[in-house]
Amino acid sequence: MKRFKVKSILSVLLVFMLASCANLDEELFDRIGKETYYQNKNAILASLLRTYEHGHWYSTSERWYAQELTGDQFVWTQKGRHGYDGGQWVRLHNHTWTAEEATLASCWNGGFTGIGYANNSMADLETLDYTKFGMTEAEKQTHISELKTIRSWYQLMLLDFFGTIPIVENITDLKPQSTPQENFAWIEKEIKENISKLPKAPIAKYEGRMTQGAAATILVRLYLNSQAYIGATKWAECAQVCQDILDGKYGTYSVDPTWYGPFNAQNDKSPEAIWYFPHAKNQLDGNFYYAPFFHYNSRQATGFTQWGEWNGIGLQPSLDLDGKPYTSALGRPFAKFNDKDLRKKPYNYLGNGKYEGMFVYGPQYKRGTTEPVLGTEEYNGKPLVFVDQVGRFSEKPAGRWLEGSKVITGEENTGVRWMKYPIFPDYDPNEMEPDGAEMRLSEIVYSLAECKFRLGDKATAATLLNSVRVRNFAPEDWASIAYTADQITEQELLDEWGREFLGERRRRTDLIRFGKFTAGTWWDKQATPANKKFFPIPNKALNTNPLLKPTEANN
Amino acid sequence: MSRFFKKKGVPTGKFRLQLFFILSLTLVFLFPPKHGLANGRFKSNNVFASDQNGFSVKDTIKPQTIDVAGEQQSSRSISGTVKDNKGIPIPGATIIVKGTTIGVTTSLDGIFTLKLPANAKTIVFTFVGMKSQEIEVGTKATFPVVLLDETLGLDEVVVIGYGSLQKKELTSSITSVSSKDFLEGSANNAMQVINGKVAGLSVSSSAPSDPNAGVSLQIRGASSIKAGTGPLVVIDGVPGGDLSTIVQQDIESISVLKDASSAAIYGTRGANGVIIVTTKKGTRNADKVNVVYDSYVSTMTVARKPEILSAAEFLEKKRDVDLGARTDWYSELIRKTPIENNQFLSVSSGTQNTSYRASVNYRKADGIDIASGREEYGVRLNFSQKALDGKFELIGNVANRYTKEKYTDYGAFNQAMQLNPTMPVYDPADPNKYFLPYGYDTYNPVAKLKLDQNGAERKFLNADLTFKFNILDNLDTQVMIAQQTTDKDDNIFSPSTSAESRDNNRRGRAERRYEKWNDRTFEWTTNYSLDIDAHKLKLLAGYSYQDFTNSGFWSQNFDFPSDALTYNALGEGLYLKQGKADMSSWKGKNQLAAVFGRVNYSFDDIYLFSASLRYEGSSKFGTNNKYGLFPAVSAGWRLSKMEFMKSSAFVNDLKLRAGFGVAGREGFDRYTSPATYSGAGRYLAEGAWLKVFGPANNPNPDLKWEKAINYNVGLDFTLFNSRLSGALDIYQRMSKDMIYNYDAPVPPMIQDQIWVNVGTTQNRGIELNLDYQVIKKEDFSYDINMVGSYNKSIIKSLSNDRYNRPFFDDYGLPSPGNPGNAYRNMEGHELGSFYGLRYAGLDDQGRFLIYNKAGEKILSTLKTEEDKAFIGNGIPKLQLSMNNIIRYKNFDLTLYFRGYFKYDILNLKQMYYGLQSVSNVNLLKDAFTRNAAIKSEKEFSDYFLEKGDFLKLDVVNLGYNLDMKEKSKYISNLRLYFAVKNVFTITNYTGLDPAQVQINGLQPGIEDKGSYPTVRSFTLGLKASF
């Protein structure tokens, strides 16, 4: 009887259970469900542009570190108690990274996330009826092509970093790696299929977006560096695309007449701008071009206080501990600039958006005065003077001074600082205006010059390079500085790439193309094994996708 | 066991009637907060007798003859003595005829005489601190009564999930602490009154002297990574309570449900254990209005501060330039005489059908630092009203609380340690202004604490109402509705004179943030009990629905025309005009729905059995896994009642119990499983700026609860004439399907993390509770209460067939230097394991040597990732406490010791301020004494790990009790006490106070660079009952 009763009660309980399953779907308030997201044209554009905004972020963090801090021009030195950061900058400089390296894992994730956003938007947009949103089917096709093009841009960067990567076209299917050849062919195909569907410059509406010129530039980068990817050169193909761009086939561009035109507050209007990440105060920040490079008290010199400073990255030193110039073929970037080069002047804001110089070095003064800016660490209370040397001068002649000139022996004033994008004082109308250059016509000119050089035509190479370089010097100095055909050597070409594109996140790729990345030595970096050409597939990626295989770079 | 089957109860007609009644109602059942369940008793001849004993019932001693109903007694006198179990007479004990106000108290010799009314059936004996006793009068004329001390009573009622049981009936691991065992003295949080009192419950706070700091609670170790490690708090039956809404004087008891055989009744939230707080209630049939005044004042002093270089030493060691002043930064931040004033008054009473209790409290507490403070007041009202002949009962609680909080900045104490002691507090050029230095991580902490305003106002309003229908004497059903709301208004202002304003070239910053939380609960429970001969059966069934909503609004503006506006005129800031002001708002909601049931069965109080089941869903789970099933079973065997033990001279009670249960966790963020789009930064869209939108997460429709599978074996014992009692528990908790924000396969996924159920942790441990009456004499007694727990939490797995990961690192060590992560959580290793370099001495230049992977000594600058190893663990394996209570006449003295053992603390103060190589900043003296030989930069190695083991005299409390019944017409009892907290600590640890290092959660055992001061507090308290 008792058992019967227990059963009865349990069965009543069961009835309850079945009846009481409340609706437990999550109710959304301050966010939007995927199903209800697309309501109007702006929603479409906001989805389409997600991958661009991500691309900006990607290019101003891990991508920059991976391309520049592994090369021979920039270094993030430890500065006393600051900047050791778990040794990551030492490993990037010395090419001793592992498959655990956070920066490199972010390079992988960041690139594929950009591809994911593109794939996701593409899948969404394909299902939409554009006419319902007051748009046309043609616009939809342009959007799809645009997404495919920026996806190729990501794919090429990833190919450049990791060598053997998967090709993914949706956000659900795990994929194994494709061969470098398949990757190369896929990028080439994607660009060729879509380039003609993109708008052609000048088209103001497409500022910051993929145009035919940008798509063609991706192709130039693919061909120029094909040796690294597929073991075969494509100089002629590269030269052809470059020539087509210069001839205006993919839009109207011309070389900027001044060196600062591509970098100043109005650089989006520069005639050589192909694809720039747009920046504007309170909209999209270019604070990366400031924060990692400048000293905590640099704000007193610039009068700009809107972003913080990390006092991290400077140029690699040109001078040794005794003040004597280093003589290595690579590295010593500041010394590689001719003293007459207009860009080598100390940065100085002249007002009204006008400035000179793109480096910060020597004694620092509070803006508009002759009162020195003071240090806060090794030179606490003493004038802050940026030097082109690395060493523990404050401890001389003992202590860590004895460790020499190393990534870990910097001080707060170590290194010439890079200011390609000018910093304007607070409330200056130009404040935070300079856009971030991703593709500009000079790259096409230099790429064509290199192709000509590789194909034996040094004279044309010299002419092409001079067509850009002339803006870097006073007219009276130019005659002695213009290249003649004989002056164009591999070393000179590599140096000139380094000068024109200093800090434009291509140095590693250029060093690889010139065979110098692993074998080359500079400052604190010794020759490293050839497999360091590519980064290892991050353990994170290998752990999460069993279809991925380690590459030679993982050894 | 054959007896068990033979003595089956005989069903009667009434029984069938009840069965029919239950089924036809299809309503089902449930419990009463702390009565009913324990008291329901089937009486065959008086089914509808009204229950008149209500709330006053604590236990019942049944006479040998049950059937007294209908027997009419003539008016007569009875007499007797009331003694304690030592045979000592109890003066002042109350004897009342149940259901009336007729009663007497005992004389000094414990003797009473009482004239009974004609219809008297039962008389009730009560005395403070003793269990009350009810005796049916029968025909006896003399009543020798022995009242037992309440603590040792096996009949003591213990609150469990959705009900209560007598202590002897428990079959799972539950520890209950009643208010008289709370630690007296200043406490920021109600849970600090039971800190160390419950084996396996760890109460930890990294800033116990900050009046606004919360405490972290953890039962039987951490075992979840992302789904929460804290227990569920249930206040007066409402799950999901907030302990900051309750004051210690209002708490009657705290029950801690430690194993899943007791906690699984709370389903998806029971896996970390449950803490059930029961507030004090009014008493029915009270002979008077009880008034209690309970208050204290308290102050504190710094117990220990970091020993840093004085200004003279700083200069002598050439740390930095002499800026002219001589400043003791640490002292500048300390408030000279912080006062806490805590006032409390309660009133309670009751009649036959009504009871109530109302309390009000006020508290104002200064922090030990010059900025923080807290002022709060609240009222709490409890009432219960019976109607319809006791068939209907309305029970309610309403609590309202208002707080005004002023916050400090813990970083200020970091500055106090590292700042140049020759730096002035005030600007030498203008003594009306603070001196504001420049530099990385350098600011004037006095200026910051004095100039910045950072505070909040909070309002709590909690109310619950229970509608209870006593359908039968042993069947009731009740509906509870409850609402808990909190509103918080944060106000932040940094004036134009602050360093922040100067550095950023602006004139002030102000922030407002308004956030509110609203939790609603609906529960319907039905309770049935049946006693037939030796069989006792209790059934519970219930339905529960809860939703939790919060929303908020935040805005920030800069550049104000005047500092006088502070945060009160947000619109006046210039940034708004320039399009740079910030604002945001948010809202979210989640829900839980469940049905549950429980069966308790006991045979002759020898064999005890309990089983429960909860079927519960959470809106946070993925669409494919909304609901989960959480079963539990447990059983107990009271060996002492068996023939072979009955004759034992020293065993009073002995119970063996074992339990199994599965409970869940769902403490992860909302909106992690569905696919949502969220805004990111802005980008240029056809010439105009547009906020871009994209997938916010990697959706996972399979996301489900994390489950903890518990096994518990325990032994409860009362020995040696009830002088020694306690409980021993051995447990294992396997947490499976751990909810974790796992690395996602990118590509093809977009975000690099996805919430999945992966991995297993295992917690194993032993717990012991001992109560020992060492001396028990009339004027002198000495009691010892000891609690010990040993726990080990191991990560069994972090992988499954889809997601695999050998380890994850945690706690990025701070800048300057960012030397990497402190912990590695790895399969096969304990949670909270430090992972770093192994110190191998120094070379002749004072540079760190470490052991490399091969075990060779190398310079630390040559280290690689491979050289790192597991170097220690931050979770104390052993936690011990011992409470000594000595009573002599009217005096009592409490000496409360506690300690943590077998663990390491990473001393970041040593690491960041203990080495000479750190330039410019001030340092610990240790840099020139114990670390003098070290010349190189810090390295994260076991050099900076220290044994955290400590033993602390945590509380000394001297009390004086005065029975005023004879002396005063109004006051019945007075108690005065003086308590000191954190008296002394015995430890080899060189940091501040190891007890102040957080040991709960996933980042245990790290002493921060700049800890908040550790203090010693002094409390003077007065309690009076009227």
Contacts between the chains, C-beta under 8 A, distances in Angstrom:
chain1	res1	chain2	res2	distance
A	1	B	11	5.0
A	1	B	15	7.9
A	2	B	8	7.6
A	2	B	9	7.5
A	2	B	535	7.8
A	2	B	537	7.3
A	5	B	19	5.9
A	6	B	539	7.8
A	6	B	599	6.6
A	8	B	19	7.4
A	8	B	22	7.5
A	8	B	23	5.8
A	9	B	22	7.2
A	9	B	28	7.0
A	9	B	29	7.8
A	9	B	528	7.7
A	9	B	539	5.7
A	9	B	541	6.7
A	9	B	597	7.4
A	10	B	597	7.0
A	12	B	23	7.3
A	12	B	26	6.1
A	12	B	28	5.6
A	12	B	541	7.2
A	13	B	28	7.0
A	13	B	541	5.2
A	13	B	595	6.6
A	13	B	597	4.7
A	13	B	613	7.9
A	15	B	26	7.4
A	16	B	28	7.1
A	16	B	541	7.2
A	16	B	543	6.1
A	16	B	595	4.8
A	17	B	595	4.6
A	17	B	615	5.1
A	20	B	543	5.5
A	20	B	593	6.5
A	20	B	595	5.4
A	21	B	593	7.0
A	21	B	617	6.7
A	21	B	626	7.9
A	21	B	627	6.8
A	22	B	545	6.2
A	22	B	591	6.8
A	22	B	593	3.8
A	22	B	617	7.1
A	24	B	591	5.7
A	24	B	593	6.4
A	24	B	617	4.8
A	24	B	618	6.7
A	24	B	619	4.3
A	24	B	621	7.5
A	24	B	626	5.0
A	25	B	619	6.8
A	25	B	623	7.4
A	26	B	590	7.2
A	26	B	619	5.0
A	26	B	620	7.1
A	26	B	670	6.7
A	26	B	671	6.0
A	26	B	673	7.5
A	26	B	674	5.6
A	27	B	589	5.3
A	27	B	619	7.5
A	28	B	671	7.0
A	28	B	674	7.8
A	28	B	676	6.7
A	29	B	551	7.4
A	29	B	586	7.8
A	29	B	587	3.8
A	29	B	588	6.2
A	29	B	589	6.9
A	30	B	585	7.0
A	30	B	586	4.6
A	30	B	587	5.1
A	30	B	588	6.8
A	31	B	671	6.5
A	31	B	676	4.7
A	31	B	677	7.2
A	31	B	678	5.5
A	31	B	696	6.5
A	32	B	676	6.3
A	32	B	677	4.8
A	32	B	678	7.5
A	32	B	693	7.5
A	33	B	674	6.6
A	33	B	675	7.0
A	33	B	676	5.8
A	33	B	677	7.6
A	34	B	674	8.0
A	34	B	675	4.0
A	34	B	676	6.6
A	34	B	677	6.0
A	34	B	695	7.3
A	34	B	699	7.9
A	37	B	677	4.7
A	37	B	693	6.9
A	42	B	685	7.5
A	42	B	690	6.3
A	43	B	693	6.9
A	45	B	685	4.5
A	45	B	686	7.2
A	45	B	690	5.9
A	46	B	679	7.7
A	46	B	685	7.4
A	46	B	690	5.5
A	46	B	691	6.3
A	46	B	692	5.0
A	46	B	693	4.2
A	47	B	677	7.8
A	47	B	692	7.6
A	47	B	693	5.7
A	47	B	694	6.4
A	49	B	683	4.3
A	49	B	685	5.8
A	49	B	690	6.6
A	49	B	692	4.6
A	50	B	680	6.6
A	50	B	692	4.5
A	50	B	693	6.3
A	50	B	694	3.5
A	51	B	694	7.7
A	52	B	683	5.2
A	52	B	692	7.4
A	53	B	680	5.6
A	53	B	681	4.9
A	53	B	682	7.3
A	53	B	683	4.5
A	53	B	692	4.5
A	54	B	680	7.4
A	54	B	694	7.8
A	56	B	681	7.7
A	56	B	683	7.5
A	57	B	681	7.5
A	78	B	817	8.0
A	80	B	816	7.7
A	80	B	919	5.2
A	81	B	816	3.9
A	81	B	817	5.7
A	81	B	918	5.4
A	81	B	919	6.4
A	81	B	937	7.4
A	82	B	440	7.0
A	82	B	815	6.7
A	82	B	816	4.4
A	82	B	817	6.6
A	83	B	816	7.8
A	83	B	817	7.5
A	84	B	817	4.5
A	84	B	818	6.6
A	84	B	819	6.4
A	84	B	937	7.3
A	85	B	817	7.3
A	85	B	818	4.4
A	86	B	818	5.8
A	86	B	819	6.2
A	86	B	820	3.9
A	86	B	821	8.0
A	87	B	820	7.6
A	87	B	863	7.7
A	96	B	864	7.7
A	98	B	865	6.1
A	100	B	865	6.5
A	108	B	746	7.3
A	109	B	746	4.8
A	109	B	752	4.6
A	112	B	746	4.8
A	112	B	747	4.1
A	112	B	748	8.0
A	113	B	746	6.0
A	113	B	750	5.5
A	113	B	751	7.1
A	113	B	752	7.0
A	115	B	747	6.2
A	116	B	695	7.9
A	116	B	746	6.9
A	116	B	747	6.2
A	116	B	748	6.7
A	116	B	749	6.4
A	116	B	750	3.5
A	117	B	694	5.2
A	117	B	695	7.6
A	117	B	750	6.1
A	119	B	748	7.4
A	120	B	694	6.8
A	120	B	695	5.8
A	120	B	750	6.3
A	121	B	694	7.4
A	166	B	747	6.2
A	168	B	747	4.0
A	168	B	748	4.7
A	170	B	748	6.2
A	171	B	695	7.8
A	171	B	747	8.0
A	171	B	748	5.1
A	171	B	749	6.2
A	171	B	750	5.9
A	172	B	748	5.8
A	173	B	748	5.6
A	174	B	745	5.8
A	174	B	748	6.5
A	175	B	747	6.9
A	175	B	748	6.7
A	204	B	687	6.4
A	205	B	686	4.8
A	205	B	687	6.1
A	206	B	686	7.9
A	207	B	684	5.6
A	207	B	687	6.8
A	208	B	683	6.6
A	208	B	684	4.4
A	209	B	684	7.9
A	278	B	683	7.3
A	278	B	684	4.3
A	280	B	689	7.0
A	282	B	579	5.7
A	282	B	580	5.5
A	283	B	682	4.8
A	283	B	684	7.9
A	283	B	689	4.6
A	284	B	681	6.0
A	284	B	682	5.5
A	284	B	683	6.4
A	284	B	684	7.7
A	284	B	689	7.7
A	296	B	438	7.4
A	296	B	439	6.3
A	296	B	440	4.8
A	297	B	438	6.0
A	297	B	439	7.5
A	299	B	503	7.4
A	303	B	505	7.9
A	305	B	503	6.4
A	305	B	504	4.8
A	305	B	505	4.4
A	306	B	504	7.4
A	311	B	440	7.3
A	374	B	438	7.4
A	376	B	438	6.1
A	376	B	439	3.2
A	376	B	440	5.8
A	376	B	442	6.7
A	376	B	920	7.8
A	377	B	439	7.5
A	377	B	440	7.0
A	377	B	919	6.0
A	377	B	920	6.0
A	378	B	919	5.9
A	378	B	920	7.7
A	380	B	320	5.8
A	380	B	321	6.9
A	380	B	439	7.3
A	380	B	919	8.0
A	380	B	920	5.0
A	381	B	320	7.7
A	381	B	321	5.1
A	394	B	919	7.6
A	399	B	935	6.9
A	400	B	917	7.8
A	400	B	936	7.8
A	402	B	845	8.0
A	403	B	861	7.9
A	408	B	861	6.7
A	426	B	505	5.2
A	540	B	743	5.2
A	540	B	752	7.8
A	541	B	745	7.5
A	541	B	746	7.1
A	543	B	743	6.6
A	543	B	804	5.7
A	543	B	805	5.6
A	543	B	806	7.8
A	544	B	743	5.1
A	544	B	744	6.2
A	544	B	745	4.0
A	544	B	746	7.4
A	544	B	803	6.8
A	545	B	745	4.3
